[in-house]
């Protein structure tokens, strides 16, 4: 559901630009990636709210290992 004042395409672009190479594939299923790439789904609909917050805040992702 779109939020007033936010362009879903801009949000998807911001999310994808903050992800490392291969990180999108680590977070989504193959079917979700295919739907996103085909334009049938948006990242904001496929990712959990906490994941979106972490990505946009540019925190280390759960896909990365910590020391």
Z-matrix of the N, CA and C atoms (Angstrom, degrees):
N
C 1 1.443
C 2 1.523 1 108.32
N 3 1.321 2 117.96 1 122.75
C 4 1.458 3 120.59 2 -179.47
C 5 1.525 4 111.92 3 -65.53
N 6 1.318 5 114.68 4 144.94
C 7 1.452 6 121.05 5 176.94
C 8 1.518 7 107.72 6 -100.57
N 9 1.305 8 116.82 7 132.26
C 10 1.454 9 121.53 8 -179.21
C 11 1.524 10 110.45 9 -55.30
N 12 1.329 11 116.45 10 129.28
C 13 1.454 12 121.49 11 178.54
C 14 1.514 13 114.52 12 91.72
N 15 1.327 14 118.00 13 -5.26
C 16 1.458 15 121.74 14 179.58
C 17 1.513 16 109.61 15 -120.92
N 18 1.311 17 116.37 16 129.94
C 19 1.454 18 121.90 17 176.54
C 20 1.526 19 107.78 18 -89.14
N 21 1.325 20 118.37 19 117.91
C 22 1.472 21 120.53 20 -178.99
C 23 1.531 22 113.16 21 -55.97
N 24 1.327 23 117.30 22 -34.50
C 25 1.465 24 119.65 23 178.17
C 26 1.524 25 110.78 24 -65.27
N 27 1.343 26 116.95 25 -39.38
C 28 1.468 27 120.03 26 177.65
C 29 1.524 28 110.91 27 -64.65
N 30 1.332 29 116.53 28 -39.88
C 31 1.460 30 120.34 29 178.44
C 32 1.529 31 110.74 30 -64.45
N 33 1.324 32 116.66 31 -44.00
C 34 1.465 33 119.95 32 177.69
C 35 1.529 34 110.68 33 -61.01
N 36 1.342 35 116.74 34 -42.30
C 37 1.464 36 120.46 35 179.22
C 38 1.529 37 110.80 36 -62.31
N 39 1.343 38 116.81 37 -43.11
C 40 1.463 39 121.04 38 179.87
C 41 1.523 40 110.53 39 -64.10
N 42 1.317 41 116.93 40 -42.77
C 43 1.465 42 120.51 41 178.94
C 44 1.518 43 110.73 42 -62.54
N 45 1.311 44 116.06 43 -49.92
C 46 1.463 45 119.46 44 -176.34
C 47 1.530 46 111.23 45 -65.43
N 48 1.325 47 118.00 46 -35.50
C 49 1.464 48 119.48 47 -179.51
C 50 1.529 49 112.03 48 -69.62
N 51 1.333 50 118.11 49 -23.50
C 52 1.464 51 121.41 50 179.12
C 53 1.524 52 112.88 51 -88.31
N 54 1.316 53 117.52 52 -7.37
C 55 1.461 54 121.06 53 179.49
C 56 1.518 55 111.01 54 -87.80
N 57 1.306 56 116.21 55 143.30
C 58 1.461 57 122.10 56 174.85
C 59 1.529 58 108.75 57 -74.90
N 60 1.330 59 116.32 58 162.70
C 61 1.465 60 120.66 59 176.06
C 62 1.521 61 109.78 60 -56.22
N 63 1.307 62 116.98 61 130.62
C 64 1.456 63 122.40 62 177.81
C 65 1.517 64 114.84 63 83.05
N 66 1.324 65 117.60 64 -9.94
C 67 1.458 66 120.01 65 -177.03
C 68 1.535 67 111.79 66 -69.93
N 69 1.316 68 117.02 67 -35.11
C 70 1.462 69 119.77 68 177.60
C 71 1.523 70 110.10 69 -60.26
N 72 1.328 71 115.93 70 -41.82
C 73 1.456 72 120.98 71 179.18
C 74 1.526 73 111.68 72 -66.15
N 75 1.335 74 117.09 73 -29.23
C 76 1.461 75 120.78 74 177.52
C 77 1.526 76 112.13 75 -74.16
N 78 1.316 77 117.19 76 -26.15
C 79 1.461 78 121.50 77 -174.74
C 80 1.538 79 113.61 78 -93.66
N 81 1.333 80 116.42 79 -24.46
C 82 1.466 81 120.65 80 -175.15
C 83 1.523 82 111.47 81 -119.19
N 84 1.325 83 115.09 82 156.03
C 85 1.459 84 119.84 83 173.80
C 86 1.525 85 109.17 84 -75.38
N 87 1.318 86 116.75 85 165.35
C 88 1.464 87 120.89 86 177.54
C 89 1.528 88 110.94 87 -59.14
N 90 1.320 89 116.69 88 -39.46
C 91 1.465 90 121.16 89 -179.87
C 92 1.532 91 110.90 90 -65.57
N 93 1.335 92 116.48 91 -40.53
C 94 1.462 93 120.46 92 178.77
C 95 1.529 94 110.95 93 -66.22
N 96 1.318 95 116.71 94 -40.97
C 97 1.465 96 120.49 95 178.32
C 98 1.522 97 110.37 96 -63.17
N 99 1.332 98 116.55 97 -44.80
C 100 1.465 99 120.53 98 178.31
C 101 1.521 100 111.11 99 -59.53
N 102 1.335 101 117.01 100 -43.85
C 103 1.466 102 121.16 101 -179.96
C 104 1.523 103 110.66 102 -65.40
N 105 1.334 104 117.19 103 -39.94
C 106 1.469 105 121.13 104 178.52
C 107 1.520 106 110.42 105 -65.08
N 108 1.321 107 116.93 106 -48.50
C 109 1.467 108 121.16 107 -179.15
C 110 1.531 109 112.08 108 -63.14
N 111 1.337 110 117.18 109 -31.87
C 112 1.460 111 121.62 110 178.87
C 113 1.529 112 111.92 111 -79.18
N 114 1.330 113 116.62 112 -9.62
C 115 1.464 114 120.02 113 -179.53
C 116 1.515 115 113.90 114 86.30
N 117 1.338 116 116.61 115 9.40
C 118 1.460 117 120.64 116 -179.20
C 119 1.526 118 112.23 117 -83.77
N 120 1.325 119 117.39 118 -21.44
C 121 1.478 120 122.91 119 -179.21
C 122 1.515 121 109.11 120 -134.47
N 123 1.319 122 115.88 121 159.73
C 124 1.460 123 122.61 122 176.10
C 125 1.525 124 108.79 123 -114.92
N 126 1.326 125 115.63 124 150.21
C 127 1.463 126 119.36 125 178.84
C 128 1.518 127 111.56 126 -58.75
N 129 1.335 128 116.57 127 -36.55
C 130 1.464 129 119.30 128 -179.10
C 131 1.523 130 111.64 129 -64.23
N 132 1.319 131 117.58 130 -21.56
C 133 1.465 132 121.37 131 177.11
C 134 1.524 133 112.20 132 -90.90
N 135 1.321 134 117.09 133 -23.98
C 136 1.458 135 121.19 134 -176.00
C 137 1.526 136 113.54 135 -91.60
N 138 1.324 137 116.79 136 -27.30
C 139 1.460 138 120.91 137 -178.25
C 140 1.518 139 110.66 138 -95.95
N 141 1.325 140 115.93 139 152.24
C 142 1.464 141 121.95 140 175.78
C 143 1.529 142 109.30 141 -74.49
N 144 1.308 143 116.69 142 154.14
C 145 1.455 144 121.95 143 -179.28
C 146 1.517 145 113.67 144 -55.02
N 147 1.336 146 116.53 145 -42.63
C 148 1.469 147 120.08 146 179.31
C 149 1.521 148 111.77 147 -64.64
N 150 1.336 149 116.28 148 -37.64
C 151 1.461 150 119.96 149 177.67
C 152 1.523 151 110.22 150 -64.06
N 153 1.326 152 116.06 151 -43.62
C 154 1.466 153 121.10 152 179.37
C 155 1.521 154 109.99 153 -60.47
N 156 1.324 155 117.27 154 -45.41
C 157 1.466 156 121.26 155 179.08
C 158 1.523 157 110.79 156 -58.79
N 159 1.332 158 117.15 157 -47.05
C 160 1.467 159 120.97 158 -179.52
C 161 1.522 160 111.46 159 -62.04
N 162 1.319 161 116.01 160 -43.31
C 163 1.469 162 120.19 161 -178.16
C 164 1.528 163 110.25 162 -64.96
N 165 1.317 164 116.96 163 -46.53
C 166 1.465 165 120.26 164 -177.27
C 167 1.523 166 112.27 165 -70.20
N 168 1.324 167 116.80 166 -27.52
C 169 1.463 168 120.28 167 176.54
C 170 1.515 169 110.97 168 -82.10
N 171 1.351 170 116.75 169 -4.60
C 172 1.456 171 123.72 170 178.75
C 173 1.522 172 111.37 171 60.75
N 174 1.344 173 116.20 172 35.29
C 175 1.457 174 121.27 173 173.70
C 176 1.518 175 108.77 174 -78.91
N 177 1.321 176 116.78 175 160.03
C 178 1.470 177 118.57 176 174.10
C 179 1.518 178 109.85 177 -59.22
N 180 1.312 179 115.44 178 137.10
C 181 1.451 180 119.96 179 -176.42
C 182 1.520 181 111.34 180 -82.24
N 183 1.318 182 114.99 181 163.91
C 184 1.454 183 120.60 182 176.54
C 185 1.514 184 111.40 183 -67.97
N 186 1.331 185 117.69 184 -16.74
C 187 1.448 186 121.21 185 179.67
C 188 1.525 187 111.78 186 -77.42
N 189 1.336 188 116.66 187 -17.14
C 190 1.459 189 120.56 188 179.42
C 191 1.511 190 109.57 189 -88.38
N 192 1.310 191 116.18 190 151.04
C 193 1.462 192 119.88 191 176.80
C 194 1.518 193 109.36 192 -92.42
N 195 1.317 194 115.93 193 150.92
C 196 1.459 195 120.82 194 177.90
C 197 1.508 196 108.47 195 -110.19
N 198 1.307 197 115.34 196 158.50
C 199 1.470 198 120.14 197 -179.87
C 200 1.498 199 111.28 198 -80.62
